Amino acid sequence: MKRTAVALAASASLLPLSACGGSAEAGSGSTVTVTVGYQSKTINTVTAGTLLRSLGSFEKQLNSLHDGKTYKVDWQDYATGAPITAQMTAGKIDIGSMGDFPLLINAARGKQLGRPTHLVSVTGYNLKGGLNTVVVPPTSKLTSLKDLKGKKVSTSVGSAADGTLVQALQRAGIDPNKGIEKLNQQPAVGASALSAGSADALSQFVAWPGLLAYQGKAKALYDGAQLNLPTFHGVTAREDFAGQHPAVLEAFLKAQAEATDYLNAHPVEAAEKVAKATGLPAEVVYLYNGAHGISTFDPAVKPQLVSVLKQDVSILKAAKLTGDIDVDSFVDDRYVKKALGAGYAKRLAATPPAAESEVWPKGATKTRSFTSPARLLAHVARHKDGIRAAYVPDATTGTLWFADKAVWVADGKQLLPFVAPETARAYVAGHSGARVITYADALGRAS
């Protein structure tokens, strides 16, 4: 009987290059080790990593192949996409997940080193760019992106969050290379630098901005959705591995689709599973991965996401991180189309759910939605001791944020939330009589 074994320790010894990707097969009784690189705390990749691993979906799919081989899955956890790319180009990781900018670097390094890779599916995406956020300390006097000129800003160079920072600074009229002092740091290091005062701001991807805001260690300065440019994370596979084991890659993509369907059907339970696996608060996981969260999950390789990859190449070239990249040859959706069959077209045409205000009551396994932020506030005011978390969408970008961390504006009888002070001020400037108020004032007005 064929069986599937799971390598539980992310620190397990790597197999020699000759054994990776199952190339050490020796007949019908051979063992194939599939090494998957993922980022457990980058929670908009959970359908190809943390949640997928928790559900055991990939192992089940491998067991269903019935090809006489024994499969082992070695899960390798990393903080960013860069080390995953390094391991893939060394032939030590077969399948990996990472953000849009790291995906391009993955493509460039793979081609450069003779280990070509391909984007084979998408995990989480946001069509406006809301997955990346710039935050500052809670007591910071900085109120707009323009205030960052000459300041120390921590980010992970080459990451999706770095891409957002570069584009946002350019729009603000600040040279992203000379106008700030950029600190190239891992997310956890950057978060510590922000708390210690050695960084004035932090530009990072999920779930760091939401986590720091939830913990009261930061507040939003810039909502990535202000760029109105899609951002996403995806799955990349080594070309040689895919060619040698197409059925294994298809099994992974079927499992990813199963994890996606589970997340969409059971968002609270999925958030709890991811929280348990990562140590992140479930409330933060739900902010991004919930029913109306910042991230939308769908494995389909949507044309608008491929289009933004092509636009991103120029930014990486300007930063001298890559040369030219042939995005069309990097993208290969053949495997995911075959894995999902007739259902792929439906997924490709699917659109993100409309933004809604949500409350997660204490002890509840489901959230409650409201037709307006004001109605949510009225409910929170009546049930202050019974609320686990409350979420509201930015009035202009739609980015979900914690209700008690949002910037609130009163416009007549309307109570409008914003992620960042800059967007709130922009609304006030265009609406006579509107003004910024405190969260406590907003609660009082709604009750």
N, C-alpha and C positions, 0 to 999 in steps of 0.2 A: 504494500500500500504506500502510495506517495504521501508525504506529509510536508507541512510547512513549518519551519522553525523561525522564531523571531529573536533577533539580537537585541537584548533589552538595554544593554549599556552603550550609551553614545560614545563612550571612551574605549570601546572594544578595539582590539588590535586590527588594523587594516590588513586585508589579504594582499599577497604579492600581486603585482600588476597582472601577471599571467592568469590569475584566478578571478579577477574582477569581471563583472558582466557575464559570468558563467563560461568564460572561455577555457576553463580547465575541465570541461566535460570529457568523460571517458566512457561513453557507451550508455546503455539504458539505465544504469544505476547511478549515473553521475549527479553531482550536486551543483546547483547554480546559485551563487550568492548575488543578490540584487542590492546594491548599496544606494540608499536614498538620502540625499542631503536636504535638510529642511531647517527652518527657523521657527522654533517653538513659540517664541514670544512675538514674532511678526504675525499677528493673528489674522491677517487677511490672506494668509497662505494655509490656513488650517485644513482645508479640504484636500490638500496635497501633503499635509504634514501632521500636525498635532491631533486634529480630530480624526483624520484618516487612520493614523496609528492607533488611537484610542478605540476606534470601532473595529479594528482588525479586518477591514474590508479588503485590503490588498492581499493579505494572506489567504483569505477565503477565495478570492478570485484566482489566485495561483493554484490553490488546491483543486479548482474546478477544471484545470487544463488537462489533467489525466494524460500526460505525455510521458510518464515513466520517470520523470526527474524529481529530485528532491530540491525544494526551493527554500532558501534562507533569506530573510530580509534584514539587512543591517541598517538601522536608522541612525543617521549622523546629524546631531543638532548643532547649529551655529547661530551666532548673533546677527550676522549680516550675510549678504550674498557673495562677497569677495572670496572668503575661504572655500565656499562651495565651488566656485569657478576654478580656484587653484587645484582643488582635488579632482575636479572633472577633467581638467587638461592634463593631469597626471595619470588619468585612467583609473582613479580610485573611487569616483562616484559616478553612477550610471544615470541617475535621474535627480534633478534638483529643482528647487523653487526659489524665486527671488523677484525683486521689483524691476520695473521697466528699464531704468538706467543700468542696473547690474546685469540685466539680460543682454543689453547691447555690448557691454564689456565682455560678458560670457561668449557672445558670438565672435567678437574681435579676437579674444585670446585663443579661443578654440581653433579658429582658422590660422592664426599666426603660428601656433604650436603644433599644427597638424593633427589636432583632435577636434574636428568640427562638431558643433552642437546645433540643436534646433529647438525653437519654441514650438511645443506640441500642444499646449492648452493654456487656459487662463484660470486663475484662482479667483481672487477678489479684485474688484475694480470700482472706481468712482469716476463718472464721466466728466465731472467738473474739477477734479483734483483734490477733493477733500480729505484724502487719506494722509496727507502730509500737512503738518502745522508748525508754525514758529511760535515758541512760547518764551516767556520771560519770568523772572522771579515775581512772586505775589506783590512785593513792595516796589517793583520797578516803576520808574517814572516814564518809561518809554511807552508811547501810545500808538505809534504807526511804524511801518516798515522804514520810512525815511529816517526815523530816529536811530536806525542801526548804523548810519554812516560813522565810520571810525571806531565802531564797537567790536568787541570780541564775540564771535558767533561760532558756536560748536555745531558740527554736523559730521556725517560720515561721507567723506569725499567719494564721489562716484555712485552714491546711493540715490534712490528715488527722492529722498528728502533734500539732498544736495541739489538735485535738479530743480526742485520747486524753489529753493532758496535762490539759485542763480537766476531763474526766470523772473521771480518776483522782484529781486533787486534791480534787474535790468529795467523792468517796467517802472520802478520807482526812481529811475535815473541815477542809480548807484552802480559803479563798476564792481561786479562780483569778485574780481581778483584784487583790486587795489582799494576799493571803497570801504572794505571791512577787514578785520583781522580774523581770517577763518582758521578755526581750530579743528583739525582732522582727528576726530575721536569716535570710538565705539559709543553706541547709544548710552550704555550704562555709565561710561566715563563722562560723557557729556552731561548727563543728568546730575552726576556728582559735582561737576564743575559749575553747573548752574546754581546748585544749592550752596556751594562754597563761595560763590561770588567771583570765581576766576573766569566765568563766561557771562556775558551780558544777555545772551539769548541762545536758544537751542532750536535748531531746525531738524525735526526727526519724523520718521514714519511711525505707523501704528506699532504698538499701542502706547508708545512713550508719552506723546503729548497728553492723551486722555488720562493716562495713569498719573502723571505728575499733577494735572489739574484736579483729579479726584482726590489725591493725597494732600491737596492744598500747598503743593510745592512749586506750582507755576500757574500762570494764567496765559491765555491765548493772546498773541500779538497779531498774528496773521493766519487767516484761514486759507489753506491751499486752494479751496474751491473758488477763490477770488480770481484765479488765473483762468478759470473756465476751460481747462485743458484736461483731457482724460489722463488718469494715472491708474496703473494696475500692477499686479504681480502675476507671474505665470510659471509654467513648468517647462524646463528645458531638459533635453536628453542628449546623450552622446550619440553621434551619428553611427558609429560602429556598433554600439550596443543595440540601437534600434534595428539596425540591419540584421544583426545576428539573432535577436530575440524579439521580433515584432509582436508575437503573442503575449510576451511578458509586458511590454510597454502598453499594449491594448488592455491587458488585465489591470494595469495601474490606472489607466484612464477610465475604465469602467468603475473601478473602486472610487476614484475621485468623484465621478458623477453620483455614485451612491452616497458618498459623504456630503456632497452638495445638496442632494435631495433631503438628506436627514437634517442638515442645518436649516434649510428653508422650512421644513415641516415642523421641526422641534427647536426653534431658536433659543428658548430658555434652557432646555436640557443640554443643547450643544454648548452654550456659554458656560454652563456648570462643568461640563466635561473638560473643556479647554482650560478653565480656571483651575481645576484640580490638577491637570497635567503640567501647567506652567507656573502656578503660584500667583498668577495675576488675579485681581478681584474680578468676580463674575460680572459685577456692574460695569467694569471697564470693557470687558470682552463684549458685553451686550451692546455697548455704545457703538462699537464698530460692526459687530456681526449679528445684531438683532434683526427683528422683522423689518424694521425701517432704519437700520443702522447705516453708518457712513459707507460701508463696503457692501457691494452686491456680488454674490457668488454665482458664477456660471463658467463652465469649462470651455464654452464656445469661443473661438478666436474671432472676435468681431472686427470688421474692417476699420472702424474708427479707432480701435486700439492699435492696430498695425500702422495706421496712418500717423498716430502720435509717435510711435517708435521712429519713424522716418524723420519726423521733425526734431526728435531728441538727438539724432546723430550729430547735428551741427554744434550742439551745446557741448557734447563730449569731445568733439574735435577741437573746439575753441579752448577747452580746458586741458588739451593735450593728453587726454586719457585714452583716446583711440584715434585711428585714422578713419578712412571711409569704411562703411559697413553696408553690405548688400542685404538689406532687411528682407527683401522678397525671398532670397535663397535661405535665409535664416528661419523664416516662418514655414512650418511644415504641419499642416492640419490633417494630413491623410490618416494618421493613426487615430486621432480623436473622432474623426468622421466615421471611420470603420467601427470603432469601439461603441459609439452611441447609435449608429444606424439611423433609422428613420427619425428618431427623436432629435437628431442634431439640428435640423432646420428650425424646429420649434425653439430650441435653446438659442440659436443664432439670432432669431427675431425677438427674443424676450427683452423687455425693458425693465429698468429698476422700478420698484414699487414707489408710489407717491410718499413723500415725507409726511410723517404724522407725529403728534405729541404722544408720548407713552409714559405710563407709570408702572413701575414694578412693585407691587405691594409686598410687604414682608410675609414670608411663608407661602407665597403664591408660586405656582408653576406656570402661570401665564401672565402676560402684561395686559394692561388696559389702555386702549387708545382713546384720544379725545379729538374733537373736530377743530379745536383751536388751542393755542398756548394758554389763553385766558381761562378756558374751561379746565385745563390741566391744573393751573394755579389754584383755581377755586377748589378743586378736589384735594390738592396737597394741603391747602389751608385748613380744610376740615378734617384731614387725616394725618396730621404732622407726625405722629408717632407710629404710623402704620405704613410708611413709605420706605422701601429699600432703595429705590432710585427713581428719578424723574428726568425725562429726556424731552428736549424741544428742538425743532429744526430752525436753523438760521432763516430769518425772514427774507433774505435776498439770495443766499446760496443754497439753502436747503440742508446744509451740513448739520447733522444731529450733534447736540452738546448737552451736558448736564444742566438742568434748569437753574440750579443754584450757582453755577459757574458762568452762566451766560450774562451778556450785557443787555439790560432791558430798556426798552423805550416805550414811553406812554404817548400815544397819538390819539387824542380824544378818548374814546372808550376802548380803543385797541391797546393790547399789551403785546409788544413784539420783541422776540429774543434775537440776539446776534452772538456769534462766536467771538468776534474781535471788536475792539472799540472803534476801529477805523470804519468798519461797515456800518456800525451804529451811528457814527457821526455823519456819514454820508447820507443815511436815511433822514436824519434830523435836518440836515442842511436843505434837503429837498422837500420837506413837509413842514409848513408853517404851524407852529404850536406844538410840535413834537419835541420831546426832551428825554434825555437819559435819566433813568431812575434806578434806585437800588433794588435788589431782589426782594428785600423785606417790604419795600414800598409796593412792589408789583404784587406780592402776596396779599398785602392789605387791600389794595384796590380790587383784587379779584374776589376776595371773600365777602 
